[in-house]
Every structure is written in C-alpha cells, then in structure tokens.
C-alpha cells in the first residue's frame, strides 16, 4: 500500500515499544476532555470516566489526596504483549510532568530509558531488588501476575527514589492501539521536522509497490542493511500536516536521525508531538465538529489509563483545564547528549549533575527558577527546523 493509503503496521513490529513511548500527558488527557470548557469534561465523566480512571498503581510513591498545591504526575508508555502476559512489559517512555502550585503551566521532563538506577524489592511480583536500567522496573513489577498496576507501582517507587523521595499525585499509561485511534480522530497533526529522519520501520518495494520494513535487523534489533529494492520513508526538515501514521512513524525513529542524537532526539520529537496534538485537539476545526469530538472522547478511554490516586476526575479536570499548548515547557535530561557509562559490560545512561539539580527542583516546586537559570535545557517544542528554507517532509510513495 502506498503513502497515500492507510498505513499498515508491519506484523513483526506491531507491538513495538515505540507506541508506548508516545506518552500522552495527563494534562493533555484532561485538556482533551475539557476541550477548553467543562462541556467535554462532563461528557467524559458521564460516559467514559470508568474506562479512564484506575485506583492504586503508585504504592509508597503516592502523594496525599490534595491537588490544591504543586502536582507531579508520572507518564508511562509501555511495550505490552497483548494476550501474552508471559512476555512481560517494559516502560520505554518515562516522563515526569510537574505542574506548579499556580496550575498554569506544565513542565515535561523525559527520563532516559537506559538510566542506571537502584530498583527496590517488590513482594507481590517476587522481585528481590537490584541495579538495572530504569525501563526494567515496570517489567519486574509486571511479572508473576503483578500486571500493569504492580509494574506502575514499582516504576513509580523507583523514580521516586531517583528524585529524592518525590511523590506523585497521579499517573498515566498509554496504550498504542487506542492512541492511534485518538490521533486519527483528530485528523492528524501539524508537525515540524527538525532533522532529516529515515524510517527503519516503513518503506516500499520499488518494483512491486508493497509496503514493508526497509531494513534488515541484527539480533539486538539494530538496523543493518537495506533490503533489496526497498526505499525507506524519509522525513526532511520542514513543516506540514501529517496523517496519523506519518506522525507516529516519525516520532518512532531513533536509529537514523541526521544529528545522531538517538533516544534524545526521539524524546524531543515525542514532546513536540504531544504539543502538536494538544494544539490540534483544541483547534476550532475539532471543537466545532461534533463527530470529531465524539470520536475523540471515545478514543480517550482506549488510549489512556489514568491512575487518579482516588481523586475524583472532576477535580482533575477543574484543576488542569486551563493549561494550553502554549503553557507546556519540555525539558531535556543530560542537555540532550549521551552520558554513557559501561558497568560490567552493560551500557547505561548516567544523569549528570545539572539533570539531578533539575529533578531536585521539581521536588521543591522551583522549576521556573531553575529553567530561568538553565535555558539550555528547554527543548524546541515546536520542532521548527534550523533552516527556514527546509523542504516539507517527504512522504514517499512507491516508484
């Protein structure tokens, strides 16, 4: 199927960690629900509240039940093998969303998935505790019947310890299938590509026109050589309206980014995507279209599981409905550069001193002050290319 048709996710990658990495912020969820007013929020409460909200999931990392002050939310994207619990699940996107006591802005900080951390023991999942990459915490909690709830609990406690005892007022887990439906309900998004990006997952056979994975992969999942007659999808710097499959494919990539910034580039693109999606969801073209609003609300319950810490969803909507895309600040760990250390033959990311100071500032509700002193940590949340003459993304069809 060509670029003009509906994209089919190749079977081998259908449950790729990518989709879980697209962490929809709880602020985004509730903004989508309220749609700039309380009308959409009332619809969500009336019809979809039970689908969206879940109790538990935060363990000893849970804050109290008061959301009048500063708020911290843990946003998690998971690679879950649906129908095969024995395969486990890992959290391949971890974002701390901090809302100051003023409730008028949200700061998003991505934690690198390979960050070396101490993971506490967990009796329910029979995990004894140890040192590992942070994205393994969810998997260890998930095992032996712990499931999503215990996976989230162990991850929340691990992140809490990393940030000096930070407590979370709520958390969200993203499900790809529902998330894809949500983006399609919006009719795609306007995205700006900030570096040439080659897709390792989407391409077309130049002889047959058939869609498929363009690259061969080694045992570790690293792309190697192009398959015969395959042309990969390429996104060139520039701004354009992207269909859902194009936007999701773009923010999936980390292996063939022009700047060689890997996971950090992908984190930046995901943050840009969240902002673009929020902008589309609150646009007049969506809000004035009853069919789109209904489709969007139906998709939210499938896309996001919100662990509300026993705080009524109505209270969350009232508290966060004023946050708009313009009030979203995306921050980068390690200043967006690799800080790798090899320990016993295993490669880890190590958080630098400035990042640890940022995490401490989150716990102290002084992020605005810290960001003012460290403006270099703010990501370009629009994705505006460095060259104003950049071409629009190349959505290549078969030759």
C-alpha positions in Angstrom: 0.0 0.0 0.0 1.5 3.4 -0.9 1.9 6.6 1.0 -1.5 7.9 0.1 -3.3 4.9 1.7 -3.9 3.9 5.2 -0.7 2.6 6.7 -0.5 -1.0 7.9 1.9 -1.6 10.8 4.3 -4.5 9.7 3.4 -7.6 11.7 6.8 -8.1 13.3 6.8 -4.6 14.8 3.1 -4.3 15.6 3.8 -4.2 19.3 6.9 -2.1 19.1 8.0 -0.2 22.2 7.6 3.0 20.1 3.9 3.3 20.6 4.1 3.2 24.3 6.8 5.8 24.1 4.3 8.3 23.0 3.3 9.4 26.5 0.2 11.5 26.4 0.4 13.7 29.5 -2.3 13.7 32.0 -2.6 17.4 31.4 -3.2 16.6 27.7 -5.8 14.0 28.6 -7.7 16.3 30.7 -7.4 19.2 28.4 -8.7 17.0 25.6 -11.5 16.0 27.9 -12.5 19.6 28.9 -11.9 21.0 25.3 -11.4 24.4 26.7 -14.6 24.3 28.7 -16.3 22.0 31.1 -18.7 20.6 28.4 -16.4 18.0 27.1 -15.3 17.1 30.7 -18.9 16.5 31.6 -19.3 14.1 28.6 -16.1 12.3 29.7 -17.4 11.9 33.2 -20.8 10.8 32.1 -19.7 8.2 29.5 -16.1 7.3 29.8 -14.9 8.0 33.4 -14.9 4.4 34.4 -12.8 3.5 31.3 -10.2 6.1 32.0 -9.6 6.1 35.8 -8.0 3.4 37.9 -7.1 3.2 41.5 -3.8 2.1 43.0 -0.6 1.9 41.0 1.6 4.3 42.9 2.5 2.4 46.1 4.7 4.3 48.6 5.3 6.9 45.9 1.7 8.2 46.1 1.1 11.7 47.4 -1.8 12.7 49.5 -5.3 13.3 48.2 -5.0 17.1 47.9 -4.4 18.6 44.5 -4.5 22.3 45.5 -0.7 22.7 45.5 2.1 21.7 43.2 1.4 18.4 41.3 3.6 15.7 39.9 2.4 13.1 37.5 4.2 10.0 36.2 3.6 9.4 32.5 4.4 6.0 31.2 4.5 4.4 27.7 4.8 0.6 27.7 5.6 -2.2 25.3 2.9 -4.7 26.3 2.5 -8.0 24.6 -1.3 -8.2 24.5 -2.6 -11.7 25.0 0.9 -12.9 26.1 1.5 -11.8 29.7 4.4 -14.2 30.0 6.3 -11.9 27.6 6.1 -9.1 30.2 6.1 -5.4 29.5 8.7 -2.6 29.7 8.3 1.1 30.1 10.1 2.7 27.2 8.9 6.2 27.8 9.0 7.8 31.2 8.1 11.4 31.7 7.7 13.4 34.9 5.0 16.1 34.4 5.3 18.9 37.0 2.5 21.4 37.5 3.5 24.3 39.9 1.1 25.5 42.6 -0.2 28.1 40.2 -1.6 25.4 37.9 -1.0 27.4 34.8 1.9 25.6 33.2 3.2 22.0 32.9 6.9 21.0 32.7 7.7 17.7 31.0 11.0 16.0 31.7 11.8 12.8 30.0 13.9 10.3 31.9 16.3 8.3 29.6 15.1 4.7 29.5 18.7 3.4 30.0 19.3 5.4 33.2 21.1 3.3 35.8 19.1 3.1 38.9 18.5 1.1 42.1 15.2 -0.7 41.8 13.6 -1.6 45.2 12.3 -5.1 46.0 8.6 -5.9 45.3 7.0 -8.7 47.3 3.9 -9.0 45.0 5.9 -9.6 41.9 8.7 -11.6 43.8 11.4 -9.1 42.6 14.2 -9.0 45.0 15.6 -5.6 44.1 18.8 -4.7 42.3 20.5 -2.3 40.0 19.3 -2.1 36.4 18.1 0.2 33.6 15.1 2.2 34.7 12.9 0.8 32.0 13.2 -2.6 33.5 11.4 -1.6 36.7 8.0 -1.8 35.1 8.8 -5.3 33.7 9.9 -6.6 37.1 6.7 -5.4 38.7 4.6 -6.7 35.9 5.9 -10.3 36.2 4.4 -13.2 38.2 0.9 -11.7 37.9 1.7 -8.2 39.1 0.4 -6.8 35.9 0.1 -3.1 34.9 -0.8 -2.0 38.5 2.3 -3.5 40.1 4.5 -2.6 37.1 3.5 1.0 37.6 3.9 0.8 41.4 7.5 -0.5 41.1 8.4 2.1 38.5 6.8 4.9 40.5 8.8 3.9 43.6 12.0 3.6 41.5 11.5 7.1 40.0 10.6 8.5 43.5 13.9 7.2 44.9 15.8 8.6 41.9 14.3 12.1 42.6 14.9 12.1 46.3 11.5 10.9 47.5 9.3 12.7 45.0 5.6 11.8 45.5 3.2 11.5 42.6 -0.4 12.8 42.6 -1.3 10.6 39.7 0.0 8.6 36.7 -1.0 7.6 33.2 -0.2 4.6 31.0 -0.6 4.9 27.2 -2.0 2.1 25.0 -0.9 2.2 21.3 -4.0 0.9 19.6 -6.3 3.4 21.3 -3.7 6.2 21.0 -3.5 5.6 17.2 -7.3 5.9 17.1 -7.1 9.1 19.1 -4.7 10.7 16.6 -6.8 9.5 13.7 -9.9 11.0 15.4 -8.1 14.4 15.3 -7.4 14.0 11.6 -3.7 14.0 12.0 -1.4 16.8 13.3 0.7 19.7 12.0 4.4 18.7 12.7 7.7 20.4 12.0 10.6 18.0 11.3 13.8 19.4 12.8 16.3 16.9 11.4 16.4 14.5 8.5 14.8 11.3 9.7 14.9 8.0 7.9 12.3 5.4 9.0 13.6 1.9 9.7 10.0 0.6 10.0 8.2 2.0 6.9 9.2 1.7 3.3 8.1 0.4 -0.1 9.4 -2.0 -2.6 10.4 0.0 -5.7 9.3 -2.9 -8.0 6.1 -4.1 -6.5 4.9 -1.0 -4.5 4.3 -3.3 -1.5 4.8 -1.7 1.9 7.2 -3.3 4.4 10.2 -2.8 6.7 13.0 -1.5 4.6 15.9 -2.6 6.7 17.4 -5.9 7.9 17.9 -6.1 11.7 20.5 -7.9 13.8 19.7 -10.0 16.9 19.6 -6.9 19.1 17.1 -5.1 16.9 19.6 -2.8 15.4 19.0 -1.9 11.7 21.8 -3.0 9.4 21.4 -3.0 5.6 18.6 -2.0 3.3 16.6 -4.9 1.9 16.8 -5.4 -1.9 14.6 -2.9 -3.8 13.4 -1.3 -0.6 13.1 2.5 -0.3 12.6 3.8 3.3 10.2 6.6 4.3 12.2 9.8 4.8 11.2 12.9 6.6 13.0 16.1 5.5 13.3 19.2 7.7 10.2 21.4 7.3 6.6 21.8 8.5 3.5 20.0 7.1 0.2 18.4 8.1 0.9 14.7 8.8 -1.6 11.9 8.8 -1.7 9.8 12.0 0.6 7.1 10.6 3.1 9.6 9.4 3.4 11.5 12.7 3.6 8.3 14.7 6.2 6.8 12.4 8.3 10.0 12.6 8.4 10.1 16.4 9.1 6.4 16.4 12.6 6.8 15.0 15.9 6.9 16.8 18.4 4.9 14.8 18.8 7.0 11.6 18.5 10.6 12.8 20.7 13.1 10.9 22.1 14.5 14.1 22.9 11.1 15.6 21.1 12.1 18.8 19.3 8.8 19.1 17.0 8.4 22.1 17.4 12.1 23.0 16.3 13.1 19.5 13.3 10.8 19.8 12.4 12.2 23.2 12.4 15.7 21.7 10.3 14.7 18.8 7.8 13.0 21.1 7.5 16.1 23.2 6.9 18.1 20.1 4.3 15.7 19.0 2.4 16.0 22.3 2.3 19.7 21.9 1.2 19.5 18.3 -1.6 17.1 19.2 -2.8 19.4 22.0 -2.9 22.3 19.6 -5.0 20.2 17.1 -7.3 19.0 19.8 -8.1 22.5 21.0 -8.4 24.0 17.5 -11.7 25.3 16.2 -11.8 22.7 13.5 -12.1 20.0 16.1 -14.1 21.7 18.8 -16.8 22.8 16.4 -17.2 19.3 14.8 -19.5 17.1 16.9 -18.4 13.9 15.2 -14.7 14.6 15.9 -15.4 15.5 19.5 -17.4 12.2 19.9 -14.7 10.2 18.2 -12.0 11.9 20.3 -13.9 11.2 23.6 -14.5 7.6 22.6 -10.8 7.2 21.9 -9.5 8.6 25.1 -10.7 5.7 27.2 -9.0 3.3 24.9 -5.7 5.3 24.7 -5.0 6.2 28.3 -5.3 4.6 31.7 -5.3 7.3 34.3 -4.4 6.4 37.9 -6.1 9.2 39.7 -4.9 8.5 43.3 -8.5 8.3 44.4 -9.0 12.0 43.5 -12.3 12.4 41.5 -11.8 13.0 37.8 -14.0 16.1 38.0 -11.4 17.7 40.4 -8.6 16.9 38.0 -10.5 18.5 35.1 -11.3 21.6 37.1 -7.7 21.9 38.2 -5.9 21.4 34.9 -8.4 22.6 32.2 -6.7 26.0 31.9 -3.3 24.5 30.7 -2.9 25.1 27.0 -0.2 24.0 24.5 1.4 27.5 24.9 1.8 26.6 28.6 3.8 23.4 28.1 7.5 23.5 28.6 9.5 20.5 27.5 12.9 19.8 29.2 15.8 17.6 28.3 17.9 15.4 30.6 21.7 15.5 30.2 21.2 18.5 27.9 20.1 16.1 25.2 23.5 14.5 24.9 24.6 10.9 25.7 26.3 10.4 29.0 27.1 6.7 28.8 29.0 4.5 31.2 29.7 0.8 30.8 29.4 -1.2 34.0 30.2 -4.9 33.9 29.8 -4.9 30.2 26.4 -3.2 30.3 25.9 0.3 28.8 23.9 2.7 31.0 22.9 6.4 30.8 24.1 8.4 33.8 22.2 11.5 34.8 24.6 14.5 35.0 24.8 16.9 37.9 22.6 19.5 36.2 19.8 17.0 35.5 19.9 15.9 39.1 19.5 19.5 40.1 16.5 19.8 37.8 14.9 16.7 39.4 15.5 18.3 42.8 13.9 21.5 41.6 10.8 19.5 40.6 10.5 18.2 44.1 10.9 21.7 45.6 8.4 23.3 43.1 11.1 25.8 41.9 11.3 24.6 38.3 10.6 28.0 36.8 13.5 29.5 38.7 15.8 26.6 37.7 14.8 26.9 34.0 15.4 30.6 34.0 19.0 29.8 35.2 19.4 27.0 32.7 17.6 28.0 29.5 19.7 25.5 27.5 17.6 22.6 29.0 14.4 23.8 27.2 13.7 21.7 24.1 12.4 23.3 21.0 8.8 22.2 21.5 7.6 23.3 18.0 10.2 21.3 16.0 11.0 24.4 13.9 13.9 23.4 11.6 17.1 25.4 11.9 16.9 26.4 8.2 13.8 28.4 7.2 14.2 27.0 3.6 13.7 23.4 4.7 11.5 21.3 2.5 8.3 19.6 3.6 8.5 16.0 4.9 8.9 13.6 2.1 6.0 11.1 2.2 7.4 8.8 -0.4 5.2 6.6 -2.5 6.4 3.6 -4.4 8.4 4.2 -7.5 
